[in-house]
């Protein structure tokens, strides 16, 4: 397991980067480009991912509770068992994003669709497996 603390990775260009089983709660990753990368089992609670590009990212089991995902892009990302409770998805693009067959969110019986409907308005979901 890795831990990122007091890291300012705003604007990070990390296409294809692997950040797995990592603790990065509250970190600043705004405008980061992590397309095609992996965030499997990472905990990004309250992280700032405003404007980040995570298209095609494998985010299986990622915890994004209370994270700022405003204007972020998750096109064709894998969000199986992702925990998005309390995340701000205003203007986020989840076109083609896929969740697990059950659509379960960690620790909750709700599915991603209901979390999106209860989250901040403006998320875009097109052809997603939600």
C-alpha positions, 0 to 999 in steps of 0.5 A, a space after each residue: 500500500 502507498 500513501 500520498 500526503 501533502 502532495 500537490 499533483 495539480 496538472 499532473 500528466 500521468 497517462 497510463 500511470 498506476 496508483 493502486 491500493 493507495 491512500 490519498 485522502 484530501 490530496 490535490 489532483 485537480 486537472 491531472 491527466 490520468 487517462 488509461 491509468 489505474 486507481 484500483 482499490 485506492 482511497 481518494 476520500 475528499 480529494 480534489 479531482 476537479 477538471 481531471 481527465 480519467 478517461 479509460 481509467 480502471 478505478 475498480 473499488 476506488 473510494 471517492 467519498 466526498 471528492 470534488 469531481 466537478 468537470 472531471 472526465 471518466 469516459 469509458 472508465 471502469 468504476 466497478 464497486 466505486 464508492 461515490 457517496 457525497 462526491 460532487 459530480 457537477 459537470 462530470 462526464 461518465 459517458 460509457 463508464 461501467 460498473 459491476 453487474 450489480 452496480 453496488 457501491 461499497 458499503 451501500 445497497 444503492 447503485 451508481 445511478 441513484 448516487 448520481 441522481 442524489 449528487 450534485 446535478 450536471 453529470 453526463 451519463 451516456 451509454 454507461 452500464 449503470 
